[in-house]
Amino acid sequence: MFKPTRGPQRAAFSAKSGISQFQLIKFLEQYHKILIERKIEGAIDIEILIEFFKNDYDDSKPLVFDSKRLGF
């Protein structure tokens, strides 16, 4: 049944919070760039994560560790 409401109301609760997949990829790409510029080890690991989130990650499913998907 429809119940009209009037006057000021509190904001609706958003169930989806946190970082988006696009934001995470951009963050990892910037981090990867800094690692390469400073010649710090670990750049390949970040590159693997970037490829995983671009190609294999499905945001409708929970993030679960799978070593095969990350190249181990």
TAQUI-V20417 format. One record per residue. N is the residue number from 1. RES is the residue in one letter. PHI is phi as a letter, one per 40 degrees, with the letter a starting at -180 (none if undefined). Layout:
BEGIN
N_RES_PHI + N_RES_PHI
END
This chain:
BEGIN
1_M_none + 2_F_c + 3_K_b + 4_P_c + 5_T_b + 6_R_b + 7_G_g + 8_P_c + 9_Q_b + 10_R_c + 11_A_c + 12_A_c + 13_F_c + 14_S_b + 15_A_c + 16_K_c + 17_S_b + 18_G_h + 19_I_b + 20_S_c + 21_Q_c + 22_F_c + 23_Q_c + 24_L_c + 25_I_c + 26_K_c + 27_F_c + 28_L_c + 29_E_c + 30_Q_c + 31_Y_c + 32_H_c + 33_K_c + 34_I_c + 35_L_c + 36_I_c + 37_E_c + 38_R_c + 39_K_f + 40_I_b + 41_E_c + 42_G_h + 43_A_c + 44_I_c + 45_D_c + 46_I_c + 47_E_c + 48_I_c + 49_L_c + 50_I_c + 51_E_c + 52_F_c + 53_F_c + 54_K_c + 55_N_b + 56_D_b + 57_Y_c + 58_D_b + 59_D_c + 60_S_c + 61_K_b + 62_P_c + 63_L_c + 64_V_b + 65_F_c + 66_D_b + 67_S_c + 68_K_c + 69_R_c + 70_L_c + 71_G_g + 72_F_b
END
